[in-house]
């Protein structure tokens, strides 16, 4: 064997450095590609008007923290039956988009997790707020529904409308996380 055929130590080190760089670079590039794809998809819907029962694949409903609101129990989480999508979405469609709320957002009421038929997913966070005044000792003021889709804030309808729809639909839904 000639002296030219034997690899040098610096050649072995260079090959090892290149191999390590490639092995470390592949997961980084793959991670960036996944992150970029997620960022490009964005929010699949911006308003309740965009949600129709025909384009919803699944809707997971979950209500919490109702003791102060109506002394009710938590409901769900459950996956609603397809025939209940319209009933669950109707109170949301009665709300209007608003700017920043004039007061605190309100207590967390629950959420809808929606999967569209194209596979995209979005979450609607539900809150409630009592309007100041207007109530009596026998009848407290009506709690208004507030919710958030992405960065968009909505207010309208009575929180009781969502609660009623979720409770009525729960019997036909399938439990699951």
BAFI-3210 file (N, C-alpha, C; in Angstrom, 3 decimals, decimal comma, padded with zeros to 6 digits):
// residues 177
n [1|2|3|4|5|6|7|8|9|10|11|12|13|14|15|16|17|18|19|20|21|22|23|24|25|26|27|28|29|30|31|32|33|34|35|36|37|38|39|40|41|42|43|44|45|46|47|48|49|50|51|52|53|54|55|56|57|58|59|60|61|62|63|64|65|66|67|68|69|70|71|72|73|74|75|76|77|78|79|80|81|82|83|84|85|86|87|88|89|90|91|92|93|94|95|96|97|98|99|100|101|102|103|104|105|106|107|108|109|110|111|112|113|114|115|116|117|118|119|120|121|122|123|124|125|126|127|128|129|130|131|132|133|134|135|136|137|138|139|140|141|142|143|144|145|146|147|148|149|150|151|152|153|154|155|156|157|158|159|160|161|162|163|164|165|166|167|168|169|170|171|172|173|174|175|176|177]
n.u [000,834|000,497|001,679|-000,065|-002,579|-003,446|-005,702|-005,645|-005,376|-006,642|-008,401|-010,178|-011,269|-012,549|-014,494|-016,013|-016,967|-018,552|-020,481|-021,691|-022,743|-024,659|-026,348|-027,306|-028,490|-030,682|-032,942|-033,434|-034,121|-036,389|-038,074|-038,384|-039,749|-042,177|-043,120|-043,364|-045,374|-047,521|-047,805|-048,469|-050,956|-052,699|-055,595|-058,442|-061,005|-062,617|-064,882|-068,138|-070,018|-068,805|-068,885|-070,613|-072,973|-072,512|-069,800|-068,471|-066,648|-066,262|-067,366|-066,423|-067,705|-067,532|-068,311|-067,577|-067,063|-069,582|-070,911|-071,071|-072,403|-074,932|-075,343|-075,016|-073,779|-070,605|-070,355|-069,652|-066,316|-067,669|-068,263|-070,250|-073,280|-073,841|-076,318|-076,730|-075,039|-075,925|-077,653|-075,830|-074,135|-075,784|-076,308|-073,854|-073,807|-075,562|-074,165|-072,132|-069,142|-066,801|-064,788|-062,083|-063,143|-065,194|-064,816|-063,494|-062,820|-064,367|-065,537|-064,257|-066,142|-066,144|-065,404|-065,500|-064,242|-063,417|-063,350|-062,844|-064,162|-062,086|-059,976|-058,735|-058,310|-059,875|-060,375|-062,948|-063,230|-065,189|-066,851|-068,437|-070,397|-071,837|-074,118|-073,888|-076,172|-079,804|-080,807|-082,714|-083,341|-084,731|-084,409|-081,525|-079,277|-079,127|-076,756|-074,354|-073,133|-069,788|-067,165|-064,188|-062,490|-059,626|-057,957|-060,178|-062,893|-066,098|-069,488|-072,700|-076,074|-077,539|-075,740|-076,996|-078,267|-076,267|-075,552|-077,946|-078,140|-075,823|-076,305|-078,703|-077,805|-075,927|-076,811|-076,981|-074,421|-070,997|-068,861|-065,533|-062,074]
n.v [-001,157|002,179|005,394|007,335|006,137|005,791|007,095|010,325|011,632|014,117|014,060|012,023|013,232|015,411|014,126|012,955|015,255|016,366|014,334|014,387|016,994|016,774|014,844|016,267|018,447|017,519|016,878|019,499|020,965|019,510|020,003|022,797|022,883|021,633|023,464|025,750|024,896|024,641|027,301|028,528|027,474|028,632|030,031|028,066|029,040|032,172|033,314|032,613|032,490|031,276|028,616|025,838|023,181|021,361|021,540|020,714|018,242|017,130|018,066|018,989|019,450|021,211|022,230|024,248|025,421|026,478|027,028|029,624|030,957|029,602|027,668|025,163|021,906|020,692|019,945|017,412|016,580|015,951|014,441|015,871|014,768|014,659|015,724|017,656|019,789|022,218|023,241|023,665|025,570|027,721|029,709|031,032|032,246|034,278|036,242|039,220|040,502|042,164|044,936|045,367|044,108|046,061|045,655|043,174|040,036|037,954|035,098|031,839|029,705|027,427|025,343|024,856|022,454|022,250|020,281|020,492|019,266|019,269|018,610|020,538|022,234|024,008|026,089|027,279|029,473|029,835|032,281|034,143|036,984|039,236|041,819|045,077|046,169|046,100|043,778|042,034|041,134|038,767|037,997|037,680|039,701|039,011|036,744|037,389|035,882|035,504|035,032|033,671|033,442|032,530|035,512|037,053|038,643|038,075|038,915|038,438|037,160|035,071|033,547|031,372|030,233|028,838|027,039|025,591|024,416|022,806|021,086|019,800|018,470|016,726|014,146|012,719|012,725|011,463|010,429|011,430|012,298]
n.w [000,000|-000,840|000,286|-000,496|-000,525|002,075|004,370|005,795|009,132|009,431|007,314|008,087|010,325|009,161|007,582|009,616|010,945|008,922|008,616|011,178|011,139|009,104|010,258|012,458|011,262|009,759|011,560|012,471|010,154|009,401|011,628|011,403|008,985|009,688|011,608|010,024|008,248|010,018|010,846|008,445|007,928|009,814|011,496|010,996|010,652|010,958|011,973|013,448|011,442|009,319|009,929|009,146|009,506|007,465|006,808|009,047|010,626|013,173|016,450|019,518|022,640|025,734|028,918|031,741|035,145|036,108|038,469|039,708|037,726|036,976|038,844|037,833|036,775|035,479|031,992|029,753|028,625|025,359|022,159|019,845|018,298|014,781|014,001|015,897|015,477|014,272|016,245|018,348|017,267|016,693|018,832|018,778|016,324|016,681|017,862|017,779|016,279|018,276|019,425|021,701|024,855|027,053|029,709|031,941|030,336|031,300|033,228|032,418|030,476|028,924|026,056|022,503|020,410|017,177|014,280|010,936|007,789|005,987|007,520|009,059|012,209|014,909|017,793|019,854|022,350|025,164|027,144|029,806|030,822|033,079|032,565|033,869|036,383|035,932|037,051|039,574|043,017|042,913|040,295|038,685|036,624|033,102|031,887|029,513|026,542|025,695|023,404|021,868|018,833|017,465|017,202|017,250|018,858|020,264|021,126|022,484|022,452|024,989|027,601|028,623|026,427|025,032|027,023|027,341|024,771|024,740|026,918|026,076|023,832|024,801|025,561|023,183|022,330|022,117|024,611|025,372|025,176]
ca.u [000,000|001,320|001,386|-001,204|-003,820|-003,849|-006,360|-004,974|-006,222|-007,468|-009,454|-011,161|-011,949|-013,429|-015,621|-016,813|-017,638|-019,603|-021,521|-022,387|-023,501|-025,824|-027,251|-027,934|-029,226|-031,929|-034,084|-033,693|-034,843|-037,702|-038,832|-038,732|-040,763|-043,443|-043,527|-043,793|-046,660|-048,531|-048,012|-049,125|-052,360|-053,430|-056,914|-059,242|-062,204|-062,467|-066,154|-069,118|-070,754|-068,091|-069,113|-071,907|-072,955|-072,018|-068,342|-067,920|-066,448|-066,566|-067,456|-066,281|-068,222|-067,147|-068,652|-066,968|-067,154|-070,932|-071,511|-071,393|-073,304|-076,290|-075,263|-075,035|-072,610|-069,827|-070,922|-068,654|-066,343|-068,287|-068,329|-071,655|-073,832|-073,904|-077,601|-076,727|-074,099|-076,642|-078,145|-074,690|-073,540|-076,767|-076,090|-072,649|-074,123|-076,342|-073,231|-071,452|-067,732|-066,599|-063,398|-061,751|-064,265|-065,084|-064,419|-062,785|-063,399|-065,365|-065,111|-064,197|-067,318|-065,847|-064,882|-065,840|-063,118|-064,047|-062,540|-063,560|-064,036|-060,795|-058,967|-058,223|-058,887|-059,929|-061,005|-063,753|-063,207|-066,439|-066,817|-069,698|-070,279|-073,119|-074,205|-074,148|-077,550|-080,833|-081,290|-083,370|-082,971|-085,354|-083,963|-080,253|-079,150|-078,815|-075,337|-074,124|-072,106|-068,620|-066,280|-063,019|-062,030|-058,339|-057,822|-061,456|-063,743|-067,528|-070,384|-074,101|-076,898|-077,439|-074,906|-077,927|-078,578|-075,204|-075,668|-079,102|-077,804|-074,830|-076,965|-079,655|-077,073|-075,018|-077,343|-076,728|-072,997|-070,117|-067,845|-064,147|-061,180]
ca.v [000,000|003,379|006,443|008,121|005,404|005,821|008,339|011,082|011,886|015,299|013,629|011,286|014,205|016,188|013,260|012,810|016,539|016,488|013,369|014,915|018,173|016,289|014,194|017,291|019,374|016,909|017,151|020,934|021,330|018,873|020,756|024,091|022,648|021,397|024,726|026,614|024,411|024,985|028,745|028,893|027,087|029,629|029,693|027,545|029,851|033,444|033,725|031,525|032,446|030,366|027,242|025,250|021,746|020,587|021,518|020,268|016,791|016,820|019,200|018,527|020,475|021,043|023,377|024,205|026,628|027,035|027,231|031,040|031,406|029,062|026,553|023,904|021,029|020,636|019,082|016,938|016,773|014,943|014,727|016,042|014,076|015,567|016,429|018,732|020,867|023,476|023,703|024,135|026,747|028,810|030,859|031,751|033,043|035,435|037,204|040,134|040,746|043,408|045,279|044,930|044,178|047,247|045,201|041,892|039,090|037,173|033,753|030,819|028,842|026,155|025,474|023,959|022,118|021,942|019,731|020,647|018,106|019,311|018,186|021,651|022,285|025,300|026,091|028,441|029,601|030,439|033,032|034,814|038,233|039,840|043,248|045,772|046,628|045,366|042,607|042,214|040,080|037,518|037,646|038,350|040,120|037,946|036,595|037,428|035,007|036,070|033,959|034,074|032,574|033,122|036,818|037,750|038,608|038,165|039,034|038,447|036,056|034,769|032,377|030,257|029,589|027,854|025,997|024,761|023,623|021,785|020,085|019,028|017,643|015,803|012,786|012,067|012,778|010,377|010,966|011,196|013,443]
ca.w [000,000|-000,942|001,259|-000,983|-000,319|003,480|004,715|006,846|010,303|009,197|006,388|008,887|011,174|008,299|007,229|010,827|011,162|007,896|008,971|012,358|010,713|008,363|011,204|013,297|010,421|009,277|012,445|012,544|008,935|009,485|012,622|010,826|007,960|010,383|012,205|008,924|007,753|011,009|010,810|007,193|007,963|010,580|012,026|009,885|010,500|011,672|012,562|013,495|010,174|008,419|010,355|008,818|009,828|006,322|006,729|010,331|010,763|014,568|017,362|020,903|023,542|027,139|029,751|033,072|035,984|036,029|039,802|039,909|036,662|037,099|039,805|037,100|036,783|034,243|030,949|028,804|027,184|024,517|020,730|019,505|017,131|013,629|013,952|016,891|015,134|014,050|017,545|019,138|016,639|016,556|019,731|018,378|015,142|017,124|018,453|016,862|016,591|019,012|019,687|023,057|025,785|027,905|031,036|031,868|029,394|032,015|033,603|031,377|030,502|028,276|024,702|021,408|019,540|015,893|013,198|009,678|006,904|005,300|008,482|009,858|013,550|015,573|019,110|020,223|023,811|025,619|028,403|030,079|031,554|033,463|032,312|035,128|036,591|035,206|037,754|040,867|043,962|042,455|038,948|038,405|035,225|032,146|031,564|028,066|026,007|025,029|022,950|021,097|017,740|017,114|017,843|017,110|020,040|019,956|022,267|022,107|022,917|026,413|027,885|028,861|025,143|024,776|028,047|026,983|023,582|025,114|027,767|025,282|022,858|025,492|025,592|021,890|022,046|022,541|025,515|024,978|025,339]
c.u [000,887|000,877|000,179|-002,546|-004,286|-004,512|-005,615|-005,942|-007,127|-008,606|-010,554|-011,963|-012,945|-014,663|-016,561|-017,600|-018,784|-020,768|-022,338|-023,255|-024,767|-026,827|-027,967|-028,823|-030,584|-033,083|-034,432|-034,505|-036,256|-038,596|-039,269|-039,811|-042,132|-043,983|-044,048|-045,147|-047,781|-048,833|-048,735|-050,600|-053,198|-054,748|-057,795|-060,551|-062,039|-063,752|-067,105|-069,918|-070,104|-068,332|-070,523|-071,840|-072,375|-070,494|-067,669|-067,834|-066,747|-066,568|-067,447|-066,689|-067,830|-067,490|-068,105|-067,394|-068,533|-071,543|-071,936|-072,434|-074,736|-076,373|-075,290|-073,725|-071,849|-070,515|-069,798|-067,312|-067,039|-068,233|-069,791|-072,030|-074,003|-075,221|-077,686|-075,795|-074,812|-077,117|-077,007|-074,082|-074,479|-076,539|-074,849|-072,942|-074,959|-075,443|-072,597|-069,996|-067,616|-065,100|-063,032|-062,978|-064,091|-064,666|-063,667|-063,535|-064,508|-064,831|-065,165|-065,394|-067,029|-065,289|-065,540|-064,534|-063,710|-063,008|-063,388|-063,338|-062,744|-059,643|-058,414|-059,000|-058,871|-060,662|-061,756|-063,807|-064,421|-066,264|-068,214|-069,445|-071,671|-073,065|-074,493|-075,591|-078,549|-081,389|-082,000|-082,912|-083,531|-084,799|-082,662|-080,173|-078,732|-077,315|-075,199|-073,002|-071,004|-067,777|-065,199|-062,699|-060,743|-058,171|-059,123|-062,318|-065,192|-068,314|-071,802|-074,788|-076,717|-076,560|-075,787|-078,287|-077,535|-075,321|-076,811|-078,779|-076,830|-075,476|-077,924|-078,953|-076,214|-075,502|-077,063|-075,239|-072,249|-069,033|-066,457|-063,351|-060,564]
c.v [001,230|004,401|007,263|007,450|005,456|007,160|009,037|011,295|013,082|014,969|012,884|012,252|015,023|015,382|013,095|014,096|016,716|015,553|013,877|016,121|017,750|015,656|015,197|018,228|018,816|017,156|018,644|021,381|020,750|019,627|022,107|023,947|022,416|022,684|025,685|026,198|024,773|026,479|029,185|028,538|028,106|029,110|029,220|028,298|031,076|033,877|032,535|031,412|031,487|028,896|026,803|023,771|020,897|020,532|021,107|018,746|016,354|018,094|018,630|019,668|020,155|022,331|023,169|025,433|027,269|027,365|028,683|031,523|030,932|027,866|025,191|023,144|021,158|019,684|018,707|016,718|015,614|015,409|014,742|015,196|015,111|016,346|017,576|019,887|022,204|024,068|024,288|025,418|027,949|029,959|031,675|032,675|034,272|036,528|038,058|040,279|042,112|043,695|044,742|045,067|045,395|046,908|043,885|040,935|038,280|035,802|032,794|029,895|027,481|026,383|024,495|023,710|021,574|021,388|019,818|019,422|018,113|018,979|019,299|021,777|023,696|025,178|027,396|028,459|030,418|031,096|033,591|036,054|038,741|041,326|043,954|046,262|045,731|044,169|042,987|041,094|038,733|037,042|038,389|038,767|038,942|037,928|036,527|036,466|035,843|034,894|034,515|032,997|033,202|034,408|037,618|037,539|038,834|038,293|039,061|037,201|035,874|033,530|031,153|029,539|028,531|026,708|025,048|023,862|022,500|020,702|019,207|018,083|016,572|014,368|012,024|012,015|011,555|010,983|010,610|012,454|013,769]
c.w [000,000|000,088|000,828|-000,675|001,133|003,800|005,857|008,004|010,070|008,227|007,128|009,758|010,352|007,923|008,428|011,120|010,168|008,221|010,162|011,984|009,980|009,318|012,109|012,488|009,978|010,252|012,547|011,329|008,960|010,469|012,096|009,755|008,608|010,999|011,131|008,378|008,722|010,986|009,548|007,208|008,718|011,108|010,866|009,653|011,382|012,370|012,604|012,202|009,177|008,753|010,015|009,151|008,700|006,268|008,037|010,352|012,189|015,390|018,776|021,820|024,977|027,881|031,156|033,874|035,980|037,383|040,009|038,898|036,894|038,049|039,123|037,215|035,466|033,269|030,002|029,440|026,464|023,072|020,336|018,296|016,011|013,574|014,968|016,544|014,983|015,367|018,383|018,576|016,589|017,541|019,359|017,202|015,487|017,705|017,363|017,276|017,254|019,090|021,058|023,961|026,696|029,339|030,877|030,942|030,040|032,355|032,414|031,538|029,888|026,891|023,764|020,661|018,255|014,926|011,935|008,797|006,108|006,255|009,355|011,161|014,100|016,892|019,310|021,746|024,254|026,986|028,650|030,905|031,880|033,155|033,633|035,195|035,895|035,937|039,042|041,776|043,507|041,120|038,648|036,935|034,340|031,875|030,046|027,705|025,383|024,567|022,058|020,070|017,238|017,897|017,817|018,350|019,636|021,246|021,754|022,599|024,419|026,579|028,106|027,566|024,798|025,766|027,710|025,790|023,926|025,963|026,964|024,315|023,526|025,464|024,301|021,554|022,544|023,416|025,011|025,134|024,041]
res [x|x|x|x|x|x|x|x|x|x|x|x|x|x|x|x|x|x|x|x|x|x|x|x|x|x|x|x|x|x|x|x|x|x|x|x|x|x|x|x|x|x|x|x|x|x|x|x|x|x|x|x|x|x|x|x|x|x|x|x|x|x|x|x|x|x|x|x|x|x|x|x|x|x|x|x|x|x|x|x|x|x|x|x|x|x|x|x|x|x|x|x|x|x|x|x|x|x|x|x|x|x|x|x|x|x|x|x|x|x|x|x|x|x|x|x|x|x|x|x|x|x|x|x|x|x|x|x|x|x|x|x|x|x|x|x|x|x|x|x|x|x|x|x|x|x|x|x|x|x|x|x|x|x|x|x|x|x|x|x|x|x|x|x|x|x|x|x|x|x|x|x|x|x|x|x|x]
***
